[in-house]
Amino acid sequence: MSSPTFILPDFFANCPYQARLNPLTDVVTKTAQEWILTEANYDDDQRARFLKVCGGILAGYCYPNADSFHLQICGDWLDWVFVLDDWTDGYTDTQVQSTVNSIKRCLRDPHSHQDNTPICLLAKDLFGRFFKTAGPRCAKRFIRTMDLYVDGVFEESAVREHGALDLEGYIALRRETSGVRPCLVLIESAAGIDLPDEVIEHPVIRSMEDATNDWVSWTNDIFSYNKEQAAGDPHNLIAVLMRDRNLELQPAVDLAGQLCFDCIAKFEADREVLPSWGAEVDCLVDIYIQGLQDWIIGSLHWSFACQRYFGSKGEEIKQHRVVNLQSREARSVRATC
């Protein structure tokens, strides 16, 4: 008897941007993995699961013009975020809050903060490198968006333990728990720019950032749904739509896909009404908008290039878009940090 299936939305047909891959990607990917593995307390199975993430490949697609130093920061950060997400999935609220508080202290004083847990040892090294070259406004934005991210991780942990969200509440929380906001700050750092606050705080730029964040977060939800439903994890757009709109699986997937396509339409509509801040600043804004595009298309290609969601069948599923539904199984015990 064949297993149930669902069909992915045709994302590539509906995403108009061209992917570019940084030529330094392979080296950065390997170095980032080695960096994590120096501190992670992984057994063989956990190590194998981590190696499927390939945050360096995601960095290569999303920061295609970055130099070696900045691309390594981006690749390390992305691997670190996935490790943090996986580790905290198995934590109690108290453990998550303790980790969140320590990360916040690392952000503000990476050289002096005393916490020798693996996640914070990695954070101190990573944040120390980031702040060496980040502009002052970019650095403040990174701290602010990281605060929102780790606070979201704690709130997500509480939701998992105590109840589910409706669609509106889920969308608001997902914008923080995805970790995309700090990734967008890294666009500035990787490009060596430091946008004026009046640009980043402009409603049109905010709207384009939200469209990018929602696209990356929601496409990720669709790609990760199979793995997460098998683990009984309800923090996923498809699961929320099924519950909130009383939908079966395929209609929920289709609706999630349409919500993603609406993000592209919103992004392009916002582009048409971008204001001008003068020729010099407008050139920097163009670099930033290109970075948002790179995240939209780059995250899409990475999802099939890594083995986190589709195993060794990524390229095959990318073509036919049919996913076999996994059976439910007990959640695995996470590595400790």
C-alpha positions in Angstrom: 0.0 0.0 0.0 1.5 3.4 -1.0 1.9 6.1 1.5 -0.2 9.3 1.4 1.3 12.2 -0.6 1.0 15.9 -1.1 2.1 18.2 -3.9 4.3 21.2 -3.3 3.3 24.5 -4.8 5.2 25.4 -8.0 7.5 28.0 -6.3 10.1 28.2 -9.1 7.5 29.1 -11.7 6.2 31.9 -9.5 9.5 33.4 -8.3 10.9 35.8 -10.9 14.4 36.2 -9.4 17.7 34.6 -10.5 19.8 32.6 -8.1 23.5 33.2 -7.7 25.9 31.1 -5.7 29.0 32.6 -4.0 32.2 30.9 -5.4 33.5 30.5 -1.8 30.5 28.4 -0.7 32.1 25.0 -0.5 35.0 26.2 1.7 32.7 28.2 4.0 30.2 25.3 4.3 33.0 22.9 5.5 34.5 25.4 7.8 31.1 26.3 9.4 30.4 22.6 10.0 33.8 22.1 11.7 33.2 25.2 13.8 29.9 23.8 15.2 31.2 20.3 15.7 34.1 21.5 17.9 31.5 22.4 20.6 28.4 20.3 19.8 27.9 17.3 22.0 26.6 15.1 19.2 26.4 11.4 18.9 26.7 9.8 15.4 23.0 10.2 14.5 22.8 13.8 15.7 26.0 14.6 13.8 24.5 13.1 10.6 21.4 15.2 11.0 23.3 18.4 11.6 25.4 17.8 8.4 22.2 17.8 6.4 21.7 21.5 7.2 24.5 23.0 5.2 24.1 26.6 6.5 27.1 27.5 4.4 25.2 26.6 1.2 22.3 28.8 2.3 24.8 31.6 3.0 26.3 31.1 -0.5 23.0 31.6 -2.2 21.8 34.5 0.0 25.1 36.5 0.1 26.5 35.7 -3.3 28.8 38.8 -3.4 30.2 38.5 0.2 34.0 38.2 0.7 35.4 35.2 2.6 35.4 36.9 6.1 31.8 38.0 5.9 30.5 34.9 4.1 32.0 32.8 6.9 30.2 34.9 9.5 26.9 34.3 7.6 27.5 30.6 7.2 28.5 30.2 10.8 25.5 32.2 12.0 23.1 30.1 9.9 24.4 26.8 11.2 24.4 28.2 14.8 20.7 29.2 14.4 19.7 25.8 13.2 21.6 24.2 16.1 19.9 26.6 18.6 16.5 25.8 17.1 17.0 22.0 17.3 18.5 22.0 20.8 15.8 24.2 22.3 13.0 22.1 20.8 13.7 19.6 23.6 14.1 22.2 26.4 11.7 23.1 29.2 10.6 26.8 29.5 13.1 27.4 32.2 16.0 26.0 30.2 15.0 28.1 27.1 14.7 31.3 29.2 18.2 30.7 30.7 19.7 30.2 27.2 17.9 33.3 25.9 19.2 35.4 28.7 22.8 34.2 28.2 22.7 34.8 24.5 21.5 38.4 25.1 24.4 38.9 27.4 26.8 37.5 24.8 25.4 40.0 22.2 26.2 42.9 24.4 29.6 41.8 25.7 30.9 38.8 23.7 34.4 39.0 25.1 33.6 39.1 28.8 30.4 37.2 29.3 31.1 34.1 31.3 29.1 31.1 30.0 30.9 28.0 28.8 27.9 26.1 27.4 28.6 25.1 23.8 25.8 27.3 22.4 27.2 30.4 24.1 30.9 29.6 23.4 29.9 29.6 19.8 27.9 32.7 20.1 30.7 34.7 21.8 33.1 33.8 19.0 30.5 34.5 16.3 29.3 37.9 17.7 32.9 39.0 18.4 33.8 38.5 14.7 30.5 40.2 13.5 31.0 43.4 15.6 34.6 43.9 14.3 33.4 45.2 10.9 29.6 46.0 11.3 28.7 49.6 11.1 27.3 51.2 14.3 23.7 51.3 13.0 23.9 47.8 11.6 25.3 46.6 14.9 22.4 48.1 16.9 19.9 46.5 14.4 21.6 43.1 14.8 21.3 43.3 18.6 17.6 44.4 18.3 16.6 41.7 15.8 18.5 39.0 17.7 16.6 40.0 20.9 13.4 39.6 19.0 14.5 36.2 17.7 15.6 34.7 20.9 12.5 36.1 22.7 10.5 34.4 19.9 12.3 31.1 20.6 11.2 31.3 24.2 7.6 32.1 23.2 7.5 29.3 20.7 8.7 26.9 23.4 5.8 28.0 25.6 3.3 27.6 22.7 4.6 24.1 22.1 4.2 23.2 25.7 0.9 24.9 26.6 -1.2 25.4 23.4 -1.6 26.4 19.8 -2.0 29.8 18.0 -4.5 31.0 15.5 -3.3 32.1 12.1 -2.9 35.8 13.0 -0.9 34.9 16.1 1.2 32.4 14.3 2.2 34.8 11.5 3.3 37.4 14.0 5.3 34.9 16.1 6.8 33.2 13.0 8.3 36.4 11.8 10.5 36.3 14.9 11.1 32.6 15.4 12.3 32.1 11.8 15.5 34.0 12.5 15.1 35.9 9.2 15.2 39.4 10.7 18.9 39.1 11.8 19.7 37.5 8.4 18.5 40.7 6.7 20.8 42.8 8.9 23.6 40.5 7.7 22.9 41.8 4.2 24.3 45.2 5.3 27.3 43.7 7.1 28.2 41.4 4.2 28.0 44.2 1.7 29.9 46.7 3.9 27.1 49.2 4.1 25.3 50.8 7.1 21.9 52.1 6.0 20.5 55.2 7.8 17.8 54.5 10.3 15.3 56.6 8.3 15.7 54.1 5.5 15.3 50.9 7.5 12.4 52.4 9.4 10.5 53.6 6.3 7.1 51.8 6.0 7.9 50.6 2.4 11.2 49.1 3.4 9.6 47.5 6.4 6.9 46.0 4.2 9.5 44.6 1.8 11.3 43.0 4.7 8.1 41.5 6.0 7.3 40.1 2.5 10.8 38.6 2.4 10.5 37.2 5.9 7.1 35.7 5.3 8.2 34.1 2.0 11.3 32.5 3.6 9.4 31.5 6.7 6.3 30.1 5.0 8.1 28.2 2.2 10.3 26.7 4.9 7.1 25.6 6.8 5.9 23.9 3.6 9.2 22.2 3.0 9.6 21.1 6.7 6.0 20.1 7.2 6.6 16.4 6.5 9.4 16.2 9.1 7.5 18.3 11.6 4.2 16.5 11.4 6.0 13.2 11.8 7.5 14.6 15.0 4.2 16.0 16.2 5.3 19.6 16.0 2.3 22.0 15.6 4.4 25.2 15.0 4.0 25.1 11.2 1.9 27.2 8.8 0.2 24.2 7.2 -0.7 22.7 10.6 -2.2 26.1 11.6 -4.2 26.4 8.4 -5.6 22.9 8.7 -6.7 23.6 12.3 -7.7 27.3 11.9 -9.5 27.0 8.5 -10.6 23.3 9.0 -8.8 22.2 5.8 -7.4 18.9 4.7 -3.7 18.6 4.0 -3.6 19.4 0.2 -5.9 22.4 0.4 -3.8 23.7 3.3 -0.6 23.3 1.3 -2.2 25.0 -1.7 -3.4 27.9 0.5 0.0 28.2 2.1 1.5 28.4 -1.4 -0.8 31.1 -2.4 0.1 33.1 0.7 3.7 32.8 -0.4 2.9 34.0 -4.0 1.1 37.0 -2.5 4.4 37.9 -0.8 6.1 38.2 -4.2 3.3 40.4 -5.4 3.6 42.6 -2.3 7.3 42.9 -2.7 7.1 44.0 -6.3 4.2 46.4 -5.5 6.4 48.0 -2.8 9.3 48.3 -5.2 7.2 50.5 -7.4 6.6 53.0 -4.6 10.1 53.1 -3.1 11.0 56.7 -2.2 14.3 58.4 -3.0 16.8 59.4 -0.3 19.2 61.0 -2.8 21.6 59.3 -5.3 24.2 58.1 -2.8 21.8 56.5 -0.3 19.6 55.1 -3.2 22.6 53.1 -4.4 22.9 51.5 -0.9 19.2 50.8 -0.9 19.5 49.1 -4.3 22.2 46.8 -2.7 19.9 46.0 0.2 16.8 45.3 -2.0 19.0 43.0 -4.1 19.9 41.3 -0.9 16.3 40.7 -0.1 15.8 39.2 -3.5 18.8 36.9 -3.0 17.2 35.7 0.2 13.9 35.0 -1.5 15.3 32.9 -4.3 18.4 31.7 -2.5 16.5 30.1 0.4 14.3 28.3 -2.2 17.3 26.7 -3.9 19.0 25.8 -0.7 15.9 23.9 0.6 16.4 21.3 -2.2 20.2 21.4 -2.2 20.5 20.5 1.5 19.2 17.2 2.9 17.4 18.6 5.9 13.9 18.3 4.4 14.0 15.9 1.5 17.0 13.7 2.2 18.8 12.6 -0.9 15.7 13.2 -3.1 15.9 17.0 -3.1 16.6 17.3 -6.8 14.0 14.7 -7.7 11.3 16.3 -5.6 12.2 19.7 -7.0 11.2 18.5 -10.4 8.0 16.5 -9.7 7.0 18.2 -6.4 5.4 15.1 -4.9 6.2 14.4 -1.2 5.5 11.1 0.5 4.0 11.7 4.0 6.1 10.2 6.8 4.4 8.2 9.6 4.3 9.7 13.1 7.1 8.7 15.3 8.5 9.5 18.8 10.5 12.7 18.9 14.2 12.1 19.4 16.2 13.3 22.4 18.2 16.5 21.5 21.9 17.0 22.1 22.5 19.2 25.2 24.2 22.5 25.2 
